[in-house]
Amino acid sequence: MSDKYIPACRDGVTPLKRVAAIHDLSCFGRCALTVIIPTLSAMGVQVVPVPTCLLSSHTGGFKYSELHFEDLSHSIEGISEHFHKLDLKFDAIYTGFLGSAGQIDSVKAFIERFGEDGTTVLVDPVMGDDGRLYSTYTDELMQRMSELCHGAHIITPNLTEACFLTGTKYMDTKSMSRDELTEYAHGLCLSLSHTGADKIVITGLESADGELCVCGMDADNGGFFLYAFNRVDKSYPGTGDLFASVLLGGLLRGDDFESSIHFAADFTARVMEYSSHFCTPEREGVALEAFIGELAVRKEN
């Protein structure tokens, strides 16, 4: 490594950004921590995992009754207490899939303990897709997820989750024109802004033209945009985790909000397109491994 990339040593200062990733660990099927850790690590971020539950595989495309599922709620407080004794500081706290409604309290306590001024809190309210909640979700957990969003700086729901969080009727946007989709997405963002999040991102939008879109709104200035990118006719689990991880990595390296979203969307689409050439089942997730090197390319100032 070139010496110009080696930071000067300062007492108590780590050269890398550090993120606490509060997510599930699904052993098979690339999603959650098995996607987040390599993605953010490649972008120069130290990932400190806080597992919420252990699953033999994710729930998408596998029989839930056959899964091994272990709720790790009892571990979160112990991990948090040890981190506190170590005086760990985090540049960001990133939460995702939670295994039970009771975990909301544990996660909120973690954020209160470690969410100092300057710590970005990103909540990905992983709840469902295609207008339906995931099989592990209860109405109580759905309601309490909105509480967690109230303490976030950034939230990244997909269309289904945005509708559940706002009590909005889910609509298949594939019948909408680009202008209709923009208006609909903007309305959802305005409704989500009542959570208090500074920045709002909604993924999984598709227009009648076949464009796949993501939208973003900066609640501080009301700025809104809709970004279209290449659509891949596949449904891979874990792509939301990949998108949010690349987005957070971009923000932590100093990129602005809109360009971070563009990069995250384009990168996710390229990984999906590459993965679509294989005959492996979609439930196994995207072939992220082939693209890790691209994320590790460092921008020179």
Beta strands, then each sheet from edge to edge (+ up, - down):
strand 1: 17-28
strand 2: 45-57
strand 3: 69-71
strand 4: 92-95
strand 5: 120-123
strand 6: 128-129
strand 7: 132-133
strand 8: 154-155
strand 9: 199-206
strand 10: 212-218
strand 11: 223-229
sheet 1: 3+ 2- 1- 4- 5- 8- 9- 10+ 11-
sheet 2: 6+ 7-
end
